[in-house]
């Protein structure tokens, strides 16, 4: 690979999953108890981020009878930016239906709160977008044991804003925040990573009810047809090379620190 900068959110320009194999294999296992004994909140910048980063964890939490709350910051309407306003509205309907199917496929039981903030709005209207997220997230954090959120330096503006806002709100409430990389796998350098692996742990996807956690996560991801299949002559939003980062038999989390 050349030394040119990698666009954090260009899934065809980044790192391959095998470049990270040694790093992930060397991580310590997740300390018990995992999944956390809830309630657990996960902040998802876009529909599918919860499955990409923590789908198996949410499935395991559901198996354990843990209360799971997902705060969906946006509806993901800009994943296909060429669409008209009507087309984006139809896409939102599709992505909501895909999420219902994804949860069913993975065996995730969760209360999902939609904030419907503008997709990509953290880059264009940062302060007001973050204020809207904080207003919507705060009441969901009541009596919460753990908050899961994308790493605050993940590289996508919406992801980073979700990480920042969640960390601030949870710090005020004494709630532990556990972060997960999504786009970081694409742009970071395994030889000299910015992901803080000093506080990273690995959740191995063995066990769970029928089919195992790994298979259930993949069944959930397969429901997001609008993101993983080519449409209208365009390549998939999330091509196979990028999705491979989330087919490994482990999920990686960054513990508080």
C-alpha positions, -999 to +999 in steps of 0.1 A: +000+000+000+013+035-008+018+062+017-010+085+004-035+094+031-065+071+033-100+086+032-115+075+065-149+068+049-139+054+015-144+017+021-126+008-011-094+027-002-085+013+032-070-015+050-078-052+045-090-073+074-060-096+073-037-066+081-053-065+115-052-102+123-021-102+145-032-071+164-066-086+172-052-120+180-029-104+206-056-086+225-067-098+259-101-113+264-130-093+276-132-093+314-163-108+330-191-100+331-197-095+294-221-086+281-226-061+309-255-067+333-277-039+322-295-019+314-271-013+284-274+017+260-258+017+226-255+049+206-257+042+168-248+070+144-265+052+115-287+021+111-263-009+110-236+006+132-249-013+162-246-046+143-212-038+128-196-028+161-215-048+187-241-070+171-229-102+189-227-084+222-262-071+219-274-106+209-256-121+240-271-094+262-306-103+248-299-140+256-291-131+292-324-111+295-305-078+298-324-047+289-309-031+258-317+004+246-304+017+212-303+054+205-304+058+167-289+093+160-298+094+123-319+074+099-290+070+074-308+089+046-275+101+030-260+067+024-271+072-012-264+109-018-275+108-054-312+102-044-339+128-046-357+140-015-384+115-022-359+088-028-342+095+005-375+093+023-381+059+008-346+049+018-353+057+054-383+034+053-362+007+038-334+011+064-359+010+093-374-022+079-339-036+074-330-029+110-361-047+123-351-077+102-315-074+113-325-075+150-347-106+143-319-123+124-294-117+152-318-124+180-315-089+195-343-076+217-339-038+222-359-007+226-348+016+198-351+054+201-350+073+168-337+109+170-338+114+132-309+139+133-296+148+098-273+121+084-239+138+081-251+167+101-223+165+126-200+179+099-223+206+087-241+218+118-219+204+146-230+223+177-267+221+170-264+184+159-246+175+191-271+195+212-299+175+196-281+142+203-275+152+239-312+161+244-323+128+230-297+107+247-299+121+282-333+106+292-323+072+279-293+071+303-315+068+334-304+038+355-280+026+328-250+003+338-229+007+306-230+028+275-216+014+242-206+040+215-183+044+185-148+055+194-147+093+196-119+094+170-134+069+146-130+092+116-166+097+105-180+130+118-212+115+130-194+087+148-169+110+165-197+133+177-217+104+191-186+093+210-179+128+224-214+135+235-219+101+251-186+104+270-196+138+283-231+128+294-219+095+309-191+112+328-216+135+345-236+104+355-209+080+365-218+056+337-189+035+322-184+041+285-171+012+263-162+023+228-159+003+196-140+010+163-159+010+130-143+032+103-110+031+122-103-004+109-104+012+074-080+041+078-057+033+108-022+018+104-018-016+121+020-009+123+015+023+142-021+025+153-040+055+166-067+032+181-057+030+218-051-007+219-036-003+254-072-004+266-086-027+240-101-062+246-115-089+225-150-105+229-147-140+212-180-149+195-184-185+208-216-196+224-250-180+225-282-198+215-289-216+183-264-208+155-238-192+177-231-155+181-209-152+151-235-167+127-263-146+143-243-114+138-237-123+101-274-130+097-282-096+111-258-078+088-271-097+058-305-079+064-290-045+053-295-050+016-295-013+009-260-011+022-243-043+011-258-049-024-251-028-055-280-006-066-288+016-096-254+008-112-235+019-081-212-002-060-224-012-025-222+014+002-204-012+023-184-035-001-173-069+009-137-058+017-149-034+043-175-058+057-148-084+063-136-064+093-169-074+109-169-110+100-140-119+122-150-142+151-145-114+177-156-079+186-131-054+198-139-029+225-120-001+242-125-001+279-129+032+299-095+049+303 
